[in-house]
Amino acid sequence: MYRNLLYCAFLLWGISLVAAALSPGLPAEPTGDAPRRPVTANADKAAPRPLIGYAINLHNVRDIQPHLDAIDELADMGIDSLQVLTPVFQTNGASTRIVFDPDQAPANQDIIRVLRRAKERGMTTALMPTVLFHRPRGNEWRGKIAPDEWDAWWKSYRQVINVFVDVANEAQADMLCVGSELVSTEAQTDRWVALIAHVRQRYAGRLYYSTVWNSYHKPQFWSHLDMIGICAYFDLTVGADSAIPDAPFLARRWRDIRELLLAYARQQQRPPPPQRPILFTEVGYPSLPWALREPYNYILKPGVAARHDVQAMGLGSFLAAWGDLLRPKQPAAEKESPLAGAFFYSWEPRGTGDARDYGYGIKGKPALSVLRKWLKPPNVKPDVSPVSLIGASTNPRDGAGE
């Protein structure tokens, strides 16, 4: 009997050794800031082509279905990438605590649904959290954050980013923005480098930061990211005699901006890759008379009429200036490209295009015709000269109903 018991004991011991050798083991449940294994699906950071994307803003969203439908609209039109913007909140610029507000932002699972739908349509996906204020003081905005205690603010911000890392991982998002227009923090290089390194331990996709158009030269942490993210709300009227310059002037203005940006990108070299390509995180124009001078200013003034034609001129001038890099005839490897792509801002699922639609959406507006014209398949030879794109329409109602 003892021999049989001894035999069974050795048999069970042998089986346990084999099982231990074959089992991958279960990772410990991470807590706090403990690193999590990045998703392997995003391990390949190479992009086959510059992104031609659109941004959607998930803010004050109650019904996610129109945004899911919008992804189909964009994909059918030829847009190949989607950037999801969604907010977190602090009380004002002096606050040290950042919170999620379920009354003004969608649930994480809804964000994941939107990102997954875009993946199903073959899109490259990006997630961009943005900090907003519940009760700003005066003209405060996220670029003017000045907390009472920076250490406390950064601790809270890291906790917020951890949540978005988890969302990006679950949605298999290809890209994650670690910050948007946090101008007052950009000089804190060590803190940004530490945060970026922390995120890379948990997330394997490409990382970027989005700075404002007149601040792109200030951050000293670009070499730790994969792209130089810039909101392209440049003043296109500098040196002009009018708030609505003609097509040749806009072409010259964009040419000057392009030379400056590409020269700056060439300076940001740290292999691999040899340079940090530029990613336009937001390119958009409201349907307002001052859209070419202040593209970021969407605040309607009393008595001002919508100007859909000005919006179309802005979008057309951008496409004319950057189109050869966005859709190169012979795509180069990402490491050789100075432009990672552009996200147009923003697709409004409920846009009407009527005389009261002053926003950035282009549904039913002439700008939609401009974009569709430019997006025609490569075997079609549309007229995409600067003048044809920029001067595509001067009628505010042209293109309505598309």
N, C-alpha and C positions, 0 to 999 in steps of 0.2 A: 504493500500500500504506500509506504513512504517513497518507494522508487517511483510509483506512478505520480505521486504528488510532486516529487522533485522534477520529473519529466514535464509535467504540466506547467510548473513554474518557469522552467527554462524556455518552454514553448511560448508562453505569454511574454516573457522578457524579449525573446527574439522578435516576436510580432511587433512589440512596442518600438524596438529599435528601427525596424523597417518603416513603420508608420512615421516615426519622427524624421527619418531621412527623406521621405517623400513629401511630407507636409510642408507648405511654405510658411506656416505659422501665422498667427493673427497679430497685427500690429496693435500696440497699446492705444487706447482712445486718447487722442491729444487733448490737452487742457491748456487754457490760457494762450500763451504765445508759442507753445510747442510746435515745431515744424511739422507739417503734414506732407506726405508724399505727393508731389505734383502729378497731375494726370498725364499719362504717357501719350495720349492722343495729340497733345500739343507740343511734343518734344521737338518736332521738326519746325524750326522757326523760319525757314526759307519761304519767301512769297514768290509765286511764279510770275506775277505781273503787278504793276501798280494797282492799288485798289481804287475802284470807281464806286464809291459808297454813298449811302444816305444815312442821316441820323434821324432817330425818332426819339421824342421826349416823353418818357413815362412819368408824368407829373400830374397830379390830380386826376388820375385815371380810375374810373370805376368799372368800366367794361373793357376788357382786354381784347375782345373779338375784333373791333375795327382795326387794331394794330396788327393782329394776325393777318387780316385780309390785306392790309397795306403792304405786308411783306410780299404777298403774291403779286400785287400791282407792280412793285418795284422790280421784282425778279423778272416778270414778264416784259418789262420795259428795257431790261439789259443791265440793271444795277447789280453789281456782283458782291457787295459788302454791306453790312448793317452795323451801325453803332447805336447802342442803347444808352441814352442818358437818363439817369434817375437820381433823385435828390436825397440828401440827408440834411439835418437841420441843427443849427445852434441858435441861441436866442438873439445874440447880436455879436458885434466884432470883439467884445471883451470876454465873451463866454469861453469856458474851458471844456465844456461838455457837448459832444455831438450826439444826436439821437436820431432814431428812425421814427418817422411820423406816419402811422398807418392811415391817417385821414388824408394825407397828401401824396403818398407814394404807394405804388403797388406792392403786393406781397412778393417775397422773393420767388415763390413758385411761379408767379405770373411773369416775372422777368425771365425766368428760366424757360418758360413756355415760348416767349417771344424769340429768345435766342435760338432755341431748338428748332422753331419753325423756319428761321432763316437758314440754319444748317441743313435742314431737309430740302430747302430750295437751292442748295449748293453755294450759299453765301459764306464769305469770311465774316466772322462775328467779333465784335468788340463791345466791351462794357465800360462805361464812363460814369462813375459816381461824381456828383457835384454837391458842394456845400452851399446851402441857402440859409437865410436868416428868417426866424419867425417874426422878430420885432426889430428891424434895423433902426439904427439911430441916424436920422438925416439921410445922407446919400451913401451910407455904408453898403458894401457888398463884399463878397468873399475875397476879393483882391486886397481888402483893407483889414483883414483879421489882425487883431492886436490883443491877444488874451492877457488876462491878469497874470497867469502863470503858463509859460510856454511848455514846461514839462508836462503839466496836466493836459494841455491841449493836444500835444503830440501823442500822449498815451491814449487819449480818447480817439484820436484820428487813426492810430494803428488798429485799435479794436474794430473800428468801422471798416477799414480796409480788409481786415481778416474776414469779415462777413462777406464782402464782395469777392474775395478770393474763393471762398467756398461756393458762392453762386457761380462764378466763372468756371470753376472746376466741374461742378455738377452739370452745367450747360455745355461743357466742352468748348467754351469760348476760345477763340484763337488769340485774342488780344485783350489786355486789361490796362486801363488808364489809372495810374497811381495817384493822380491829382489833376485838378482842373482850375486854372486861373487863380492859384493861391499866391498871388504876386508878393505879398508881404512875407511869405515863408521862403521865397526862392534863394535868399542869401544864406539860408541855414543849410549849407551844403552837407555837413556831416550828418545831420538828421535825415536828409533825403537819401544819402548814400546808405545809411543804416536801414531805412525803411525799404528801399529797393532790394537790398540784399536779403532782408527778411521775407519779402514777397517771393523772391526767386526760390527760396527754400520750399515754398508751398505751392508754387504755380509754375508750369513749364511753358506757358505761352509767351508771346511777345509783349513787352512792356513799353509804355510810353507815358509821357507827361504832356499836358496841354497848357501852353502859356499863351498870353495875349500877344497880339500882333506887334506891339511896340516894346515887348519885354523878352523876346526870344534870345537875345544876346546875354541876358543876366544869369540864368541858371548855369552853375558850374558842375552839374551832375549828368549832363547829356551822355557822357561816355559810359555811364552805368546803365543806360537804357538802350533800346533797340531802334528808336526813332526820335526825331526832334518834332514834337507836336506843337503846332501853331494854329491858333484861331485866326483865320485870314480876314479879319475885319479892317483891312487897310483903308485909309482915306485915299480915294482915287481922284480927288479933285485938287490935290496940292499943286499950286501954280496955275490953276485954271481960273477963268473969268466968270465961270458959271458953276452952280451946284450940280448941273447936269451937262458935263462936257461931251463933245462929239466923239465918235468912234476912234479917229486917229489919235486924239489926246489920250483916251483910255488905254489904247494899245501901247503908247509910249510910256505911260505911267506904270503899267504892269511890267513892261520890259525892264524898267529901272528896279522895281521891287524884286523881280525874278533874279536879276544879276546879284543883288545884295544877298538874297537868301541862299542862292547856290554857292556863292563865295563863302558864306558863313558855314554851310554844311561841309564844304571841303576842309575847313579848319578843324572840324570835330572828328579827328581821326584817332582811332585806337583799335588795332586789329584784335580779333576779327569782328565785324567786317571793316574794310578800310575807312569807311565814313558812315556817319549817321544820316540816313536819308530823311528828308522832310516829310512829315505827314500833316496835311491840313485837316485838323480835327473838326473845324467848322468853316464852311464857306456858304454864306447866305446873305440875302438882301431882302429886307421887308418891302412891302409895296407902299413906299412913302417917298415924298419928294427929295428928302435928304439921304436916301439910302446909299448913294455913291460916296457921300462925304462921311457919314456916320452909319455904317452898316450894322453896328451893334445897337443902335438906338431905335427901338421899336415902340417907344411911348408915343401914342397918338396925341396930337394937339387939336384943340377945338377948331372947327372950321376947315381942317385940312382934308383934301380929297385923296383917295387912294390913287397911286401911280404904279400900275402894274407894268407899264412900259419901262420905268426906271429899274424895276427889279429885273426885267429881262435883259436890260443893258448890262447890269452888274454881272449876272450869271454868264452872259455871252462873252464879256470881256475876259473873265477868268478862263473860260474854256479856250478862247483864242490864244491866251498867253501860255497856258500850261498843257494844252491838248496833246502836243507832240510827246510830252513825257508821260502823260496819263495813258495814252494809247500809242506807244511807239510802234513803228512799222516792223522793227526787229527787236523784240523784247530782250533786254540784257538780264544777266543775273542780278539779284537784289543788291549784292555787294558793289555792283558797278552803277547802280541807279541812284541819282540824287533825289528822287521823289518816290516815297513809299505809297502815295496815293492821296485821296481826298474824300472827306465825308461832307456832302452838301447838307445844309441845315435849313429847315428840318421838314420832313414829310408830315403833313397834317392830314390824317385820315378823313376828317370832316370838313376839309377846305371846300369853299364854295366858289371862289374866284369872282365873286360879285363885287360891287362897289364898296361894300363894307368889310371886305376881307383885306385887312392891312398887313397881315402877318407874313412870315417867311415861307409859308406853304405855297406851292406853285400849281396845285390842282386847279384846272379851269382858267389858268392865266397864260399869257404869252410866253413866260419863262419855261413852261412845260413844252411848248413847241420847240423852243431853242434847244432844250436838253434832248428831246427825242430826235431832233435833226442831227445833233452831234453823236448820238448813240447808235445811229444806223450801222448795220453790219459792215465789216471791213470791205466786202466785195461790192458794196454800194458806194458810190462816190458823190456824197453830198457836198454842197458848197459850204465849206467851213472856214472861209477866209475871215479874218478879224472883223472886217466891215459887215459881212453878212451875218455873223453871229451877234455882234454888238448892236447893230442896227436892225435886228430882226423884226422889231415892231415899234411903232410909236403910238399905237392905239391902245389905251388902257384896257379895252375890252376884247382885243384881238386874242384869239385862242380860247375864249371862254367855251365851256362845255366839253373840253377834252378830258 
